[in-house]
Amino acid sequence: MKKLISVIGSDKSDESLSKYAIEVAKELGKLIAKNNAILICGGRGGIMEAVCKGAKTNEGITVGILPKSKTEMNDFVDIPIVTGLGNIRNSIIVYSSDAIVAIAGRWGTLNEISYSMIYEKPIILIKGTGGIVDYICNNINTDFSYKTKVIIVDSAKEAIMKIFNK
């Protein structure tokens, strides 16, 4: 069975979303597809669009778990799932996944990171991408223990290596 990998992060309205974070997301999408996994995301713009675009360059399959309607969907989503749940859909994005990777982000991303911890799903944060991810990376207590370990990496390649035990 193919792995289901969720990528979470900033939407296009995040004014602090960097070009670097977008490039990391595109690279991550390419690597997810190259490893024959299925990408799950929120289906909208910003990090979600970039990761879907990257996956499509390697003929990957993309699933967008949308908050309200298909009109919000980016052009690179293959399978749109319209929930009508708004941000509550974050639970579905996380719960459906084998692993979650976070890039940049704000409160919605923090919510998804929290769900990852609650559902005991592997959560990987790509350091240097900005937003809530960098805040957590720079402030997490290394003595913090919970059933789910927060894994901090420096690149999309390193995230994939952790997911696929390479």
C-alpha positions as CSV (number, residue, x, y, z in Angstrom):
1,M,0.0,0.0,0.0
2,K,1.2,3.5,-0.8
3,K,2.2,5.8,2.0
4,L,-0.1,8.8,2.6
5,I,2.0,11.9,3.3
6,S,0.3,15.2,4.5
7,V,2.1,18.5,4.0
8,I,0.9,21.4,6.1
9,G,1.9,25.0,6.0
10,S,1.1,28.6,5.1
11,D,-1.6,29.5,2.7
12,K,-1.2,32.2,0.0
13,S,-2.5,34.9,2.3
14,D,0.5,34.6,4.6
15,E,2.5,37.8,4.0
16,S,5.6,36.3,5.6
17,L,5.6,33.2,3.3
18,S,9.1,33.1,1.7
19,K,10.2,32.1,-1.7
20,Y,12.5,29.6,0.1
21,A,9.6,27.9,1.8
22,I,7.8,27.6,-1.6
23,E,10.9,26.0,-3.1
24,V,11.2,23.6,-0.2
25,A,7.5,22.7,-0.7
26,K,8.0,22.1,-4.4
27,E,11.0,19.9,-3.8
28,L,9.1,17.9,-1.1
29,G,6.2,17.3,-3.5
30,K,8.7,16.0,-6.1
31,L,10.2,13.6,-3.6
32,I,6.9,12.4,-2.3
33,A,5.8,11.5,-5.8
34,K,9.3,10.0,-6.6
35,N,8.8,7.7,-3.6
36,N,5.4,6.5,-4.9
37,A,3.5,8.1,-2.0
38,I,0.2,10.0,-2.2
39,L,0.2,13.6,-1.2
40,I,-2.5,15.0,1.1
41,C,-2.9,18.7,1.8
42,G,-5.4,21.4,2.4
43,G,-5.8,21.8,-1.4
44,R,-5.5,25.6,-1.5
45,G,-2.7,28.1,-2.3
46,G,0.7,28.8,-0.8
47,I,2.6,25.8,0.5
48,M,-0.3,23.5,-0.5
49,E,-0.2,24.7,-4.1
50,A,3.7,24.5,-4.2
51,V,3.8,20.9,-2.9
52,C,1.1,19.8,-5.3
53,K,2.9,21.4,-8.2
54,G,6.1,19.6,-7.2
55,A,4.3,16.3,-7.0
56,K,2.8,16.7,-10.4
57,T,6.2,17.2,-12.0
58,N,6.9,13.5,-11.1
59,E,3.3,12.4,-12.0
60,G,2.3,12.1,-8.3
61,I,-1.2,11.8,-7.0
62,T,-2.5,14.8,-5.0
63,V,-5.5,15.0,-2.6
64,G,-6.9,18.3,-1.4
65,I,-9.0,18.3,1.7
66,L,-10.9,21.5,1.2
67,P,-12.7,23.6,3.8
68,K,-15.7,24.9,1.8
69,S,-15.7,24.5,-2.0
70,K,-13.9,23.4,-5.1
71,T,-13.4,27.1,-6.0
72,E,-10.7,27.2,-3.4
73,M,-8.7,24.4,-5.0
74,N,-5.3,24.9,-6.6
75,D,-4.7,23.8,-10.2
76,F,-2.6,20.8,-9.1
77,V,-5.1,18.9,-7.0
78,D,-6.2,15.5,-8.6
79,I,-8.7,14.5,-6.0
80,P,-10.6,17.3,-4.2
81,I,-12.5,16.4,-1.1
82,V,-14.9,19.2,-0.1
83,T,-15.7,18.9,3.6
84,G,-17.8,22.0,4.4
85,L,-15.9,21.9,7.8
86,G,-13.7,25.0,7.5
87,N,-10.6,24.6,9.7
88,I,-12.0,21.5,11.4
89,R,-10.9,19.7,8.2
90,N,-7.4,19.9,9.7
91,S,-8.2,16.8,11.8
92,I,-9.0,14.9,8.6
93,I,-5.8,16.0,6.9
94,V,-3.7,14.7,9.8
95,Y,-5.7,11.6,10.7
96,S,-5.6,10.3,7.1
97,S,-1.8,10.4,6.9
98,D,1.0,8.0,7.7
99,A,3.3,11.0,8.3
100,I,3.0,14.8,8.4
101,V,5.5,17.4,7.2
102,A,5.2,21.1,8.2
103,I,6.6,24.1,6.3
104,A,6.3,27.7,7.6
105,G,2.7,28.2,8.7
106,R,0.5,30.1,11.2
107,W,-2.3,29.1,13.6
108,G,-3.9,26.5,11.2
109,T,-0.5,24.8,10.9
110,L,-0.1,24.9,14.6
111,N,-3.5,23.3,14.9
112,E,-2.4,20.5,12.5
113,I,0.8,20.0,14.4
114,S,-1.2,19.6,17.6
115,Y,-3.5,17.0,16.0
116,S,-0.4,15.1,14.9
117,M,0.6,14.9,18.5
118,I,-2.8,13.9,19.7
119,Y,-3.2,11.2,17.0
120,E,0.4,10.0,17.6
121,K,1.4,10.6,14.0
122,P,5.0,11.3,13.0
123,I,5.4,15.0,12.6
124,I,8.4,16.5,10.8
125,L,9.2,20.2,10.8
126,I,11.5,21.7,8.1
127,K,13.6,24.2,9.9
128,G,14.4,27.5,8.2
129,T,11.1,27.8,6.4
130,G,9.6,30.5,8.7
131,G,6.4,30.9,10.5
132,I,5.2,28.7,13.4
133,V,7.6,25.9,12.3
134,D,10.6,28.0,13.0
135,Y,9.1,29.3,16.2
136,I,8.7,25.7,17.4
137,C,12.1,24.6,16.2
138,N,13.8,27.5,18.0
139,N,11.8,27.1,21.2
140,I,11.1,23.5,21.7
141,N,12.4,22.0,24.9
142,T,14.5,19.0,24.0
143,D,13.4,17.3,27.3
144,F,9.8,17.5,26.1
145,S,8.4,14.0,25.9
146,Y,5.2,12.9,24.4
147,K,4.2,9.7,22.6
148,T,4.9,11.4,19.3
149,K,8.3,12.8,18.7
150,V,8.7,16.0,16.9
151,I,11.4,15.5,14.2
152,I,13.3,18.6,13.1
153,V,15.1,18.5,9.7
154,D,16.8,21.0,7.5
155,S,15.5,20.0,4.1
156,A,12.8,18.2,2.0
157,K,15.3,15.5,1.3
158,E,16.0,14.9,4.9
159,A,12.2,14.8,5.7
160,I,11.8,12.1,3.0
161,M,14.7,10.1,4.4
162,K,13.1,10.1,7.8
163,I,9.7,9.0,6.4
164,F,11.1,6.2,4.3
165,N,13.9,5.2,6.7
166,K,16.6,5.9,4.1
